[in-house]
Amino acid sequence: MVEVVQADTATAIGDTAAFERLLELYRNGKPLRGVLSEVLDSCATDLERFRIASAGEPDFDDRVVESIGALLPSRNRLIELFGAVARYDDTPEARELVQRFLEKLLPYMNASPRATSYNELDFDNFRFFAHETFLSLIAVLLQKEKFDFAAYLLNARYYSETRGGIIAESFSAAFCDPARALLVRDSRLKLGRASLQADILIERAKGSLEPKHLIQADLTLFIRGCFDRLRSGQQWMALLSPFMSRYQTSCEIYARSESKNYFERVKSLFAIKDKSEFQAVFDGITERRLAGLGNGYYFASSRELIGFDKICTRP
């Protein structure tokens, strides 16, 4: 496995006192919407201190990886926060606040409309972080079986201001922008990895959110992205596909979907009415109208990964 830079001395984004107060309020059964808004806003604003800029150095990818390591405590804080919201505050108001927080990540991923000079790699630490944040959020919601909450985020449009004006994007367009600097790094150091970004994501998946939870989320986003593409949307790039076959038996929501009653809860993730609609995705991949899970060196079958043949075979 590729070595990942960790920054033990880095501090997490956001107001620590407000974060701890919010968790205490949740534990005591007294959620305050204003405190959640304050915490999320402070997290989004505080990301600014992780901004980096290239001076044309050939090893700028070192700084990107170092920054990604420094963002790990922030990623851990958000996972704890998302878990608390899912457990104690799954309300329309809280869902909207989480969506608006995700939107506040988008400006960090590209140059400001007022910027006159920049390098595309300057934003790759934020591109990695935004992708990891969204993937982790969906992983938490699936782990806690908050399928309607997750479906809300997958159905949402995400608004941001760009050099061309305000745009609205799907989750795939907004949060699946790979960090190009990691491709540069793989080539520069001759690492020969299928996906260095996937390696780092898996290495960081410890504690309450394990690799199997990220795999389950990435597979789910991939399948939903396929449906969106067939509906003239954009497809989600499953960056963790090199690891999917290894964790095939760990996707709990699909194993449990052999129950018709359970699948009735899960299907909202895909905006479908019944199991038969998956066939359009499988056909699209076979006919190459949709990108599959692989890159020429490996291939994973989405049909097998979700255990399609067993879905809805029990009451």
Secondary structure, DSSP 8 states (H G I E B T S, - for coil): -------TT---SS-HHHHHHHHHHHHTT---HHHHHHHHHHHHHHGGGG-----S-TTHHHHHHHHHHHTHHHHHHHHHHHHHHHHH--SHHHHHHHHHHHHHHGGGGS--TT-SS--GGGGHHHHHHHHHHHHHHHHHHHHTT-HHHHHHHHH--EEEEETTEEEEE-HHHHH----HHHHHHHHHTT---S-HHHHHHHHH--TTS-HHHHHHHHHHHHHHHHHHHHTTS-----TTHHHHTTTGGG-HHHHHTTBHHHHHHHGGGGT-SSGGGHHHHHHHHHTTSS--EE-SS-EE-HHHHTTGGGTT-B-
